[in-house]
Amino acid sequence: MTNPTPTVTLLTRAGCGMCTTALAQLQTICGDFGLPVATVDVDAAAATDSSLRAEYGDRLPVVLLNGREHSYFDVDEPRLRADLSRFAGRDGK
């Protein structure tokens, strides 16, 4: 049985150098699993929902896996690859 497709989202803000680095890492990692990376600018999102900026705004970038915090500041590549492998039903990459 195939597991549901995971979603990977990067919470970011304009001008954040660490966010740019994290996005490049995520694109490589997620590309290996055939997954897109969604991005959400917490400042832009605050126009309609300030909760993201209130929760995560002082510790960006934040990686969300299926809407739950997975890592922040740095991409935890070994852990993310292991978690994505579990969703894909493989032992790891």
Rosetta silent file (secondary structure, phi, psi, omega in degrees, C-alpha in Angstrom):
SEQUENCE: MTNPTPTVTLLTRAGCGMCTTALAQLQTICGDFGLPVATVDVDAAAATDSSLRAEYGDRLPVVLLNGREHSYFDVDEPRLRADLSRFAGRDGK
SCORE:     score description
SCORE:     0.000 S_00000001
   1 L     0.000  136.333 -178.486    0.000    0.000    0.000 S_00000001
   2 L   -89.316  135.589  177.065    1.334    3.435   -0.913 S_00000001
   3 L   -73.833  156.891  176.257    1.496    6.134    1.712 S_00000001
   4 L   -60.887  152.080  179.141   -0.053    9.532    0.988 S_00000001
   5 L   -69.893  126.088  179.375    2.208   12.010   -0.768 S_00000001
   6 L   -74.617  156.695  174.334    3.970   14.216    1.776 S_00000001
   7 L  -115.201  137.515  177.628    4.028   17.983    1.497 S_00000001
   8 E  -120.085  123.978 -178.447    7.137   20.039    2.174 S_00000001
   9 E  -127.068  136.707  175.645    6.724   23.748    2.837 S_00000001
  10 E  -108.350  121.089  173.030    9.377   26.331    3.576 S_00000001
  11 E   -86.285  130.227 -170.098    8.354   29.312    5.676 S_00000001
  12 E  -145.762 -179.072  169.563   10.443   32.252    4.580 S_00000001
  13 L  -151.128  154.467 -179.659   10.632   36.008    4.188 S_00000001
  14 L   -59.822  139.253  177.037   12.006   38.305    1.524 S_00000001
  15 L    80.946    6.549 -178.517   15.686   39.125    1.914 S_00000001
  16 L   -90.961  107.957 -179.708   16.447   36.132    4.135 S_00000001
  17 H   -64.286  -39.002  177.852   19.747   34.623    3.027 S_00000001
  18 H   -64.284  -33.280  179.032   19.313   31.524    5.175 S_00000001
  19 H   -66.616  -40.080  178.711   15.905   31.036    3.561 S_00000001
  20 H   -62.771  -43.151  178.344   17.467   31.112    0.083 S_00000001
  21 H   -63.871  -45.136 -179.766   20.013   28.483    1.131 S_00000001
  22 H   -62.210  -40.316  179.990   17.323   26.304    2.715 S_00000001
  23 H   -62.823  -43.442  178.847   15.166   26.493   -0.416 S_00000001
  24 H   -61.468  -42.646  178.002   18.048   25.321   -2.608 S_00000001
  25 H   -62.176  -46.016 -178.447   18.697   22.398   -0.235 S_00000001
  26 H   -64.378  -38.700  179.585   15.023   21.460   -0.151 S_00000001
  27 H   -62.444  -37.839  177.762   14.703   21.588   -3.923 S_00000001
  28 H   -68.607  -50.079 -178.229   17.564   19.103   -4.223 S_00000001
  29 H   -61.912  -52.078 -177.150   16.291   16.784   -1.492 S_00000001
  30 H   -66.906  -32.038  176.033   12.662   16.888   -2.575 S_00000001
  31 H   -59.930  -35.605  177.107   13.680   16.568   -6.218 S_00000001
  32 H   -63.591  -22.564 -179.943   15.217   13.204   -5.353 S_00000001
  33 L  -106.868    4.607  179.997   11.750   12.109   -4.214 S_00000001
  34 L    69.585   29.560 -177.112    9.856   13.770   -7.057 S_00000001
  35 L  -112.337  143.168  172.551    8.233   16.267   -4.704 S_00000001
  36 L   -80.816  162.079  173.987    7.706   19.997   -5.117 S_00000001
  37 E  -114.576  121.515  174.920    8.638   22.467   -2.409 S_00000001
  38 E   -89.039  148.801  175.380    6.018   25.041   -1.488 S_00000001
  39 E  -124.805  145.360  176.163    7.093   28.358   -0.020 S_00000001
  40 E  -133.102  119.536  174.853    5.148   30.714    2.195 S_00000001
  41 E   -81.382  114.149 -174.689    6.372   34.223    2.948 S_00000001
  42 H   -65.116  -28.802  178.842    5.242   34.772    6.533 S_00000001
  43 H   -72.952  -41.369  177.673    5.159   38.545    6.093 S_00000001
  44 H   -67.224  -39.673  179.814    2.973   38.356    2.984 S_00000001
  45 H   -65.983  -25.357 -178.105    0.725   35.768    4.652 S_00000001
  46 L   -64.512  -18.579  178.044    0.289   38.094    7.642 S_00000001
  47 L   -61.743  -31.052  179.724   -1.975   40.294    5.520 S_00000001
  48 L  -116.694  -19.822 -178.565   -4.710   37.676    5.911 S_00000001
  49 L  -154.236  104.759 -175.928   -3.436   35.470    8.748 S_00000001
  50 L   -81.300   -1.665 -174.408   -0.853   36.717   11.215 S_00000001
  51 H   -65.109  -38.283  179.248   -0.509   33.386   13.019 S_00000001
  52 H   -63.135  -46.742 -179.839    2.422   32.117   10.920 S_00000001
  53 H   -65.342  -39.399  179.319    4.476   35.239   11.487 S_00000001
  54 H   -63.832  -40.247 -177.373    3.579   35.257   15.179 S_00000001
  55 H   -78.445  -42.238 -169.385    4.595   31.609   15.580 S_00000001
  56 H  -118.579   -7.504 -169.511    7.641   31.368   13.312 S_00000001
  57 L   -58.706  -24.630 -178.511    8.698   34.879   12.314 S_00000001
  58 L   -97.222    5.209 -179.773   11.712   35.141   14.598 S_00000001
  59 L  -140.325   42.775  178.561   13.268   31.787   13.635 S_00000001
  60 L   -81.077  153.199   -0.527   13.088   31.516    9.872 S_00000001
  61 L   -78.428  154.853  177.399   13.558   29.521    7.752 S_00000001
  62 E  -125.945  131.549  176.126   11.232   26.799    8.990 S_00000001
  63 E   -98.850  126.805  175.048   10.639   23.511    7.182 S_00000001
  64 E  -108.961  133.255  173.086    7.178   22.027    7.548 S_00000001
  65 E  -113.899  116.537 -176.177    6.497   18.404    6.678 S_00000001
  66 L    54.385   38.958  175.294    2.789   17.798    6.230 S_00000001
  67 L    82.132   -1.028 -179.702    2.093   21.074    7.993 S_00000001
  68 E  -112.246  143.431 -179.367    4.132   20.228   11.087 S_00000001
  69 E   -59.276  128.006  179.276    7.442   21.788   12.039 S_00000001
  70 E  -109.332  -42.458  177.255   10.299   19.574   10.945 S_00000001
  71 E  -161.226  163.799  175.237   13.322   21.856   11.379 S_00000001
  72 E  -144.280  159.936 -172.908   14.270   25.500   11.576 S_00000001
  73 L    67.339  -58.017  178.856   17.300   27.657   10.756 S_00000001
  74 L  -120.741  149.600  173.953   18.957   24.671    9.030 S_00000001
  75 L   -78.508  125.020  176.396   17.478   21.867    6.962 S_00000001
  76 L   -84.669   82.056 -172.037   17.950   18.604    8.852 S_00000001
  77 H   -59.395  -48.503 -179.458   18.805   16.700    5.679 S_00000001
  78 H   -59.444  -42.702 -179.494   19.385   13.203    7.143 S_00000001
  79 H   -67.509  -42.056  179.859   16.151   13.339    9.124 S_00000001
  80 H   -64.464  -44.366  178.227   14.145   14.769    6.211 S_00000001
  81 H   -61.036  -41.055  178.858   15.467   12.134    3.811 S_00000001
  82 H   -64.030  -43.617 -179.467   14.617    9.395    6.320 S_00000001
  83 H   -66.796  -41.632  178.495   11.109   10.759    6.838 S_00000001
  84 H   -67.210  -34.799  176.870   10.489   11.148    3.101 S_00000001
  85 H   -62.908  -39.723  177.885   11.804    7.619    2.533 S_00000001
  86 H   -62.512  -41.360  178.227    9.247    6.287    4.994 S_00000001
  87 H   -64.917  -36.109 -176.781    6.470    8.039    3.078 S_00000001
  88 H   -80.918   -9.348  179.701    7.809    6.655   -0.177 S_00000001
  89 L    75.286   28.044  176.596    8.017    3.151    1.278 S_00000001
  90 L  -122.972  164.026 -174.420   11.751    2.831    0.721 S_00000001
  91 L   -75.251  -17.785 -178.498   14.599    2.278    3.125 S_00000001
  92 L   138.250  169.675 -177.017   16.411    5.521    2.435 S_00000001
  93 L  -130.888    0.000    0.000   18.653    7.218   -0.027 S_00000001
